[in-house]
Amino acid sequence: MPKMKTKSGAKKRFVVRAGGSIKRSQAFKRHILTKKTTKCKRQLRGTAEVHATNTASVRAMMPYA
């Protein structure tokens, strides 16, 4: 049986934590920042956890993670 391939876009975007949850970065912080408020940009800092409804699809993209 051949090895399964990991989706290269997913391995760049997600990290599996030790407890099994999946860490992701925040979206909407790359461009068109002039119309966004300072509060909005500040709250988009840092990382978040992948929602439980999307966890199965992310795990399918990263079979060995």
Backbone as a chain_set.jsonl record, in Angstrom:
{"seq": "MPKMKTKSGAKKRFVVRAGGSIKRSQAFKRHILTKKTTKCKRQLRGTAEVHATNTASVRAMMPYA", "coords": {"N": [[0.845, -1.179, 0.0], [0.671, 2.184, -0.903], [2.081, 5.2, 0.524], [0.024, 7.704, 2.072], [-0.64, 10.967, 0.845], [0.065, 14.122, 2.298], [-1.852, 17.087, 2.302], [-0.354, 19.849, 0.951], [-0.991, 22.52, 1.351], [-2.417, 22.426, 3.711], [-0.54, 21.543, 5.599], [1.023, 23.763, 5.856], [-0.638, 25.532, 7.124], [-1.843, 24.531, 9.462], [-1.315, 23.237, 12.789], [-0.921, 20.464, 14.834], [-1.664, 20.153, 18.164], [-0.295, 18.966, 21.336], [-2.329, 17.909, 22.887], [-4.148, 17.129, 21.013], [-5.834, 18.93, 19.785], [-6.267, 21.281, 17.071], [-4.312, 23.859, 15.865], [-4.725, 27.061, 14.41], [-4.122, 29.948, 12.298], [-5.265, 33.375, 12.458], [-7.651, 34.757, 10.19], [-8.184, 37.406, 7.714], [-6.288, 39.456, 8.109], [-4.362, 40.348, 6.383], [-4.431, 42.23, 4.176], [-5.922, 45.307, 2.944], [-6.18, 46.899, 5.264], [-6.653, 49.441, 6.089], [-9.291, 50.265, 6.323], [-10.165, 48.815, 8.451], [-10.807, 48.755, 11.925], [-8.727, 49.688, 14.741], [-9.242, 48.16, 16.979], [-10.383, 45.88, 15.842], [-8.228, 44.837, 14.345], [-6.427, 44.33, 16.401], [-7.733, 42.327, 17.832], [-7.558, 40.271, 16.057], [-5.039, 39.252, 16.273], [-2.611, 36.692, 16.996], [-3.344, 33.165, 17.564], [-5.857, 30.64, 16.913], [-8.196, 27.994, 17.688], [-9.102, 25.239, 15.652], [-12.461, 24.822, 14.723], [-14.804, 22.458, 16.097], [-16.505, 21.324, 14.206], [-15.037, 21.39, 11.879], [-12.809, 19.909, 12.33], [-12.552, 17.194, 11.577], [-12.299, 17.255, 8.781], [-9.915, 18.654, 8.491], [-8.132, 16.888, 9.699], [-8.291, 14.806, 7.87], [-6.94, 15.888, 5.73], [-4.402, 15.898, 6.694], [-2.973, 13.195, 7.192], [-0.921, 12.005, 8.738], [-0.411, 13.573, 10.902]], "CA": [[0.0, 0.0, 0.0], [1.507, 3.384, -0.908], [1.845, 6.186, 1.57], [-0.945, 8.757, 1.767], [-0.01, 12.276, 0.755], [-0.461, 15.237, 3.07], [-2.121, 18.289, 1.505], [0.733, 20.778, 1.285], [-1.579, 23.752, 1.875], [-2.845, 22.203, 5.093], [0.6, 21.438, 6.512], [1.523, 25.116, 6.082], [-1.608, 26.345, 7.845], [-2.337, 23.937, 10.705], [-0.381, 22.518, 13.661], [-1.629, 19.643, 15.804], [-1.106, 20.317, 19.508], [-0.046, 17.725, 22.075], [-3.602, 17.383, 23.363], [-4.951, 16.66, 19.891], [-6.531, 20.02, 19.113], [-5.546, 21.792, 15.906], [-4.104, 25.299, 15.957], [-4.758, 27.775, 13.131], [-3.905, 31.39, 12.42], [-6.453, 34.176, 12.195], [-7.817, 35.275, 8.834], [-8.584, 38.817, 7.539], [-5.274, 40.342, 8.677], [-3.293, 40.455, 5.406], [-4.456, 43.429, 3.338], [-7.082, 46.204, 3.131], [-6.219, 47.117, 6.704], [-6.931, 50.836, 6.422], [-10.697, 50.43, 6.7], [-10.442, 48.05, 9.658], [-10.507, 49.518, 13.128], [-7.6, 49.213, 15.538], [-9.756, 47.094, 17.834], [-10.557, 44.686, 15.009], [-6.905, 44.295, 14.021], [-5.833, 43.836, 17.638], [-8.386, 41.078, 18.202], [-7.188, 39.242, 15.093], [-3.691, 38.779, 16.551], [-2.476, 35.401, 17.648], [-3.858, 31.962, 16.95], [-7.135, 30.132, 17.404], [-8.353, 26.553, 17.534], [-10.034, 24.85, 14.6], [-13.766, 24.481, 15.294], [-15.056, 21.017, 16.147], [-17.17, 20.879, 12.985], [-14.056, 21.325, 10.808], [-11.646, 19.137, 12.751], [-12.455, 15.941, 10.82], [-11.805, 17.52, 7.427], [-8.505, 19.033, 8.59], [-7.388, 15.664, 9.971], [-8.242, 14.023, 6.636], [-5.926, 16.492, 4.873], [-3.09, 15.655, 7.314], [-3.173, 11.856, 7.768], [0.145, 11.569, 9.638], [-0.201, 14.588, 11.937]], "C": [[0.893, 1.246, 0.0], [1.154, 4.327, 0.24], [0.79, 7.186, 1.114], [-0.223, 10.091, 1.741], [-0.722, 13.27, 1.657], [-0.711, 16.401, 2.136], [-1.123, 19.359, 1.912], [0.201, 22.114, 1.787], [-1.973, 23.617, 3.331], [-1.657, 22.144, 6.042], [1.233, 22.793, 6.772], [0.631, 25.914, 7.024], [-1.997, 25.826, 9.219], [-1.206, 23.232, 11.455], [-1.221, 21.743, 14.665], [-0.922, 19.768, 17.149], [-0.971, 18.967, 20.2], [-1.347, 17.094, 22.556], [-4.517, 16.891, 22.263], [-5.723, 17.744, 19.182], [-5.634, 20.583, 18.013], [-5.517, 23.312, 15.986], [-4.104, 25.898, 14.557], [-4.473, 29.243, 13.376], [-5.183, 32.125, 12.062], [-6.47, 34.666, 10.753], [-8.128, 36.771, 8.882], [-7.58, 39.797, 8.123], [-4.182, 40.671, 7.662], [-3.276, 41.771, 4.635], [-5.786, 44.144, 3.545], [-7.269, 46.479, 4.622], [-6.623, 48.541, 7.071], [-8.375, 51.035, 6.863], [-11.073, 49.648, 7.952], [-10.006, 48.844, 10.876], [-9.318, 48.899, 13.863], [-8.032, 48.063, 16.437], [-9.891, 45.785, 17.063], [-9.213, 44.036, 14.712], [-6.224, 43.709, 15.258], [-6.435, 42.485, 18.022], [-8.078, 39.944, 17.232], [-5.77, 38.728, 15.294], [-3.731, 37.362, 17.121], [-3.124, 34.27, 16.882], [-5.19, 31.577, 17.566], [-7.154, 28.629, 17.184], [-9.355, 26.286, 16.426], [-11.324, 24.379, 15.262], [-14.013, 22.978, 15.185], [-15.719, 20.5, 14.879], [-16.205, 20.742, 11.817], [-12.866, 20.421, 11.127], [-11.463, 17.874, 11.907], [-11.896, 16.178, 9.429], [-10.341, 17.932, 7.445], [-7.648, 17.802, 8.858], [-7.27, 14.781, 8.718], [-7.175, 14.582, 5.673], [-4.522, 16.22, 5.399], [-3.109, 14.277, 7.968], [-2.121, 11.433, 8.782], [0.415, 12.56, 10.764], [-0.771, 14.114, 13.266]], "O": [[1.792, 1.346, 0.835], [0.078, 4.25, 0.832], [0.673, 7.482, -0.076], [0.699, 10.32, 2.523], [-1.948, 13.264, 1.768], [0.114, 16.687, 1.268], [-1.051, 19.734, 3.082], [0.873, 22.783, 2.573], [-1.879, 24.574, 4.1], [-1.742, 22.636, 7.168], [1.908, 22.975, 7.785], [1.089, 26.867, 7.655], [-2.438, 26.604, 10.065], [-0.273, 22.703, 10.851], [-2.132, 22.3, 15.278], [0.279, 19.516, 17.254], [-1.469, 17.953, 19.71], [-1.452, 15.87, 22.624], [-5.557, 16.295, 22.543], [-6.225, 17.517, 18.081], [-4.418, 20.392, 18.018], [-6.548, 23.964, 16.151], [-3.551, 25.314, 13.625], [-4.567, 29.729, 14.502], [-6.079, 31.559, 11.435], [-5.424, 34.955, 10.171], [-8.315, 37.336, 9.959], [-7.97, 40.868, 8.589], [-3.155, 41.23, 8.047], [-2.214, 42.367, 4.459], [-6.669, 43.641, 4.24], [-8.36, 46.317, 5.168], [-6.904, 48.823, 8.236], [-8.648, 51.895, 7.7], [-12.183, 49.799, 8.463], [-8.975, 49.517, 10.863], [-8.957, 47.745, 13.636], [-7.283, 47.106, 16.636], [-9.555, 44.716, 17.571], [-9.076, 42.817, 14.815], [-5.522, 42.701, 15.164], [-5.72, 41.597, 18.487], [-8.312, 38.778, 17.551], [-5.333, 37.846, 14.555], [-4.746, 36.909, 17.65], [-3.418, 34.398, 15.693], [-5.597, 32.111, 18.597], [-6.246, 28.064, 16.574], [-10.337, 27.013, 16.276], [-11.292, 23.631, 16.239], [-13.492, 22.316, 14.287], [-15.514, 19.344, 14.51], [-16.514, 20.045, 10.85], [-12.009, 20.2, 10.271], [-10.336, 17.523, 11.56], [-11.096, 15.378, 8.944], [-9.596, 17.604, 6.521], [-6.555, 17.679, 8.306], [-6.267, 14.092, 8.533], [-6.582, 13.832, 4.897], [-3.553, 16.3, 4.644], [-3.247, 14.188, 9.188], [-2.4, 10.575, 9.619], [1.382, 12.395, 11.507], [-0.692, 14.831, 14.263]]}, "num_chains": 1, "name": "protein.A"}
